[in-house]
Amino acid sequence: RRRYAVRLQDEAASKAVAEERLRIARELHDVVAHSMSVIAVQAGYGQYVIDAQPGDARAALGAIQATSREALDEMRRMLGALRQADDADARQERAGTRRRGVDAGPDNTPDRADDTDAGGHDAGLAVPLWPAPGLADLDRLISRTAGAGVRVDVTRLGPPRDLPPSIDLSAYRIVQEALTNVRKHAGSGAAAKVTLRFREHELLVLVSDDGGSAAGLPRYARVDGTLSQGLAGMRERAALYGGKVQAGPRPGGGFEVTARLPLPASWGTT
């Protein structure tokens, strides 16, 4: 029975690690895909106008700097969280080893030398983390998207509510990935619309575009993998919280993504 209990614990730990790796992979994909697409568009535009319109080229470089800095900040936040988790696991393992008497020093006291880093600081101290983005950061995301050549209108319906942090992050990432797909797959001059509908038990997120100059063309049918990967990530995010994502072409051109995220009835209400 003891061996079976240990095996169950090991399996649960392995499952948790796999789920965490999947979550981090989604986070990294969203950060890198969004930021690099903005940087690529701005770099191409800046190179094109640098001689005739140096002011616009300077603005493009500023956008590249801001976008890359934000991407690095988010990656530091994720890596900081990973480092904290690794440090906590290492301390627990050392504590278990000491309880078995393996790590005791000559005076029968625990050896704490490995609790400090190279600078002599306590490894257990939390590293500073950047706050995770949420719908409150949507305006900044829309501004970056507009800088990449996609006009975006945002509509909020229903009384705004405070959201659980995990759902707030997921909603933001779904909008981010949908707008990234618009930039990648829509034609020039595309316009997009983001609608957030707050209901008592549900947050509805709708992102649609008009197709730009590629309206009416089967551009989303291209088998390049990027669109399907993005949609899979959105569906996984929504499924984690009992939600779902539907996506497909719009009549006459463009694309539409609809995400439904259930909300706890008591959250955000007074």
C-alpha positions in Angstrom: 0.0 0.0 0.0 2.9 2.4 0.8 4.5 1.7 -2.6 1.2 2.2 -4.3 0.7 5.5 -2.5 4.2 6.7 -3.4 3.5 5.7 -7.0 0.3 7.7 -7.1 2.1 10.7 -5.6 4.8 10.4 -8.3 2.2 10.2 -11.1 0.4 13.2 -9.7 3.6 15.2 -9.5 4.5 14.2 -13.1 1.1 15.2 -14.3 1.4 18.6 -12.6 4.8 19.2 -14.2 3.4 18.3 -17.6 0.5 20.7 -17.2 2.8 23.5 -16.0 5.0 23.0 -19.0 2.0 23.2 -21.3 0.9 26.4 -19.6 4.4 27.9 -19.9 4.5 26.8 -23.6 1.3 28.7 -24.2 2.5 31.7 -22.4 5.8 31.8 -24.4 4.0 31.2 -27.7 1.7 34.1 -27.0 4.4 36.5 -25.9 6.8 35.6 -28.7 4.3 35.3 -31.5 2.6 38.6 -30.7 5.7 40.6 -30.0 7.8 39.3 -32.9 5.0 39.9 -35.4 4.7 43.6 -34.2 8.5 44.0 -34.4 8.7 42.4 -37.9 6.0 44.8 -39.2 7.6 47.9 -37.6 11.1 46.9 -38.8 9.9 46.4 -42.3 8.0 49.7 -42.3 11.0 51.6 -40.8 13.3 50.2 -43.4 10.9 51.3 -46.2 10.5 54.9 -45.0 13.9 55.6 -43.4 15.1 57.8 -46.2 11.9 59.6 -47.2 10.2 59.8 -43.7 12.9 59.6 -41.0 10.3 60.7 -38.4 8.1 57.7 -39.1 11.2 55.4 -39.1 12.1 56.8 -35.7 8.6 56.1 -34.4 8.8 52.6 -35.7 12.1 52.1 -33.8 10.4 53.4 -30.7 7.6 50.9 -31.1 10.1 48.1 -31.6 11.9 49.1 -28.4 8.7 49.3 -26.4 7.4 46.0 -27.7 10.7 44.1 -27.1 11.0 45.6 -23.6 7.4 44.4 -22.7 8.1 41.0 -24.1 11.3 40.7 -22.0 9.4 41.8 -18.9 6.8 39.1 -19.4 9.4 36.5 -20.0 11.3 37.5 -16.9 8.0 37.2 -14.9 7.5 33.7 -16.2 11.2 32.7 -15.6 11.0 34.2 -12.1 8.0 32.1 -11.3 9.8 29.0 -12.5 12.8 29.9 -10.4 10.7 30.3 -7.3 9.1 26.9 -7.9 12.5 25.2 -8.5 13.9 26.8 -5.3 10.9 25.7 -3.3 11.2 22.1 -4.6 15.0 22.1 -3.9 14.4 23.3 -0.3 11.8 20.7 0.3 14.1 18.0 -1.0 16.9 19.2 1.2 14.7 19.3 4.2 13.6 15.7 3.6 17.2 14.6 3.3 18.2 16.4 6.5 15.3 14.7 8.4 16.9 11.4 7.4 20.2 12.6 8.9 22.2 12.6 5.7 23.0 16.3 5.5 24.0 16.9 9.1 27.4 18.5 9.8 30.1 17.4 12.2 28.2 19.1 15.1 25.0 17.3 14.1 23.5 20.6 12.8 22.1 21.0 9.3 24.5 22.3 6.7 22.8 25.5 5.3 25.5 26.5 2.9 23.4 25.5 -0.1 20.5 27.8 1.0 22.4 30.8 -0.3 23.2 31.8 -3.8 26.6 32.9 -5.2 26.1 36.3 -3.7 25.4 35.0 -0.2 21.6 35.9 -0.4 18.9 33.6 0.9 17.8 31.4 -2.0 14.3 31.3 -0.4 13.7 35.0 -0.9 11.1 35.6 -3.6 12.4 37.2 -6.8 10.5 40.2 -8.0 7.8 39.3 -10.5 6.1 41.4 -13.1 2.3 41.4 -12.9 0.5 39.2 -15.3 -1.4 41.1 -18.0 -5.1 41.2 -18.1 -8.0 43.0 -19.7 -6.9 46.2 -18.0 -3.9 46.2 -20.4 -6.1 45.9 -23.5 -5.7 49.5 -24.5 -1.9 49.1 -24.7 -2.4 45.9 -26.8 -4.7 47.7 -29.1 -2.2 50.5 -29.5 0.5 48.1 -30.5 -1.8 46.4 -32.9 -2.7 49.7 -34.5 1.0 50.5 -34.9 1.3 47.2 -36.9 -1.4 48.4 -39.4 -4.6 46.9 -38.0 -7.4 49.2 -36.9 -9.1 47.9 -33.8 -12.3 49.0 -32.1 -13.2 47.8 -28.6 -16.7 47.5 -27.2 -17.6 46.6 -23.6 -21.1 45.5 -22.9 -22.7 44.8 -19.5 -21.5 46.0 -16.1 -17.7 45.4 -15.8 -16.7 42.9 -13.1 -13.5 42.0 -11.4 -12.3 38.7 -12.8 -10.4 35.9 -11.3 -6.7 36.5 -12.2 -6.5 33.3 -14.2 -9.5 34.0 -16.3 -8.5 37.7 -16.7 -5.1 36.5 -18.1 -6.8 33.9 -20.4 -9.2 36.4 -21.8 -6.3 38.8 -22.5 -4.3 36.1 -24.2 -7.2 35.0 -26.4 -7.7 38.5 -27.6 -3.9 38.9 -28.2 -3.7 35.6 -30.2 -6.7 36.5 -32.2 -5.3 39.9 -33.1 -1.9 38.3 -33.9 -3.7 36.0 -36.4 -5.4 39.1 -38.0 -2.0 40.7 -38.6 -0.5 37.5 -40.0 -3.4 36.4 -42.2 -5.5 39.4 -43.1 -4.7 41.7 -46.0 -3.4 45.2 -45.7 -5.7 47.8 -44.1 -7.6 45.2 -42.1 -10.0 46.4 -39.4 -10.8 44.3 -36.3 -13.4 44.6 -33.6 -13.1 43.3 -30.0 -16.3 42.9 -28.0 -16.3 42.0 -24.3 -19.7 41.1 -22.9 -19.9 40.8 -19.1 -22.7 38.5 -18.0 -23.6 37.2 -14.6 -22.1 33.8 -15.1 -20.0 34.3 -18.2 -17.5 36.5 -20.0 -18.0 36.5 -23.8 -15.0 37.5 -25.9 -15.6 38.2 -29.6 -12.8 39.2 -32.0 -13.7 39.6 -35.7 -12.0 41.2 -38.7 -13.1 42.3 -42.2 -10.4 40.6 -44.1 -8.7 43.8 -45.3 -7.5 43.6 -48.9 -7.8 39.8 -48.7 -11.5 39.8 -48.1 -13.3 37.0 -49.8 -10.1 35.0 -50.4 -9.6 31.6 -48.6 -6.5 32.9 -46.9 -7.3 31.1 -43.6 -7.3 27.8 -45.5 -3.5 28.0 -46.0 -1.8 25.0 -44.4 1.1 26.9 -42.7 0.2 25.7 -39.2 0.3 29.1 -37.5 -3.4 29.7 -37.5 -4.3 26.2 -36.3 -1.7 26.4 -33.5 -3.1 29.7 -32.3 -6.6 28.4 -32.3 -5.6 25.2 -30.4 -3.9 27.4 -27.8 -7.1 29.5 -27.4 -9.2 26.4 -27.0 -6.9 24.9 -24.4 -7.0 28.1 -22.4 -10.8 28.2 -22.4 -11.1 24.5 -21.7 -9.0 24.9 -18.5 -11.8 26.9 -17.0 -14.8 25.0 -18.5 -15.1 27.4 -21.4 -15.0 26.9 -25.2 -13.8 28.7 -28.3 -15.5 28.7 -31.7 -13.7 30.1 -34.8 -14.3 30.3 -38.5 -14.5 32.5 -41.6 -17.2 35.2 -41.8 -19.5 35.4 -44.8 -18.0 37.8 -47.3 -14.5 37.6 -45.9 -12.7 38.0 -42.6 -12.6 35.7 -39.6 -14.3 35.5 -36.2 -13.3 34.1 -32.9 -15.8 33.7 -30.1 -14.7 32.6 -26.6 -17.0 31.9 -23.7 -15.4 31.8 -20.2 -17.6 30.8 -17.3 -17.4 33.1 -14.2 -18.0 32.2 -10.6 -21.3 33.6 -9.6 -20.0 35.3 -6.5 -16.8 36.7 -8.0 -16.6 40.5 -8.5 -20.0 41.2 -7.0 -20.8 43.2 -3.9 
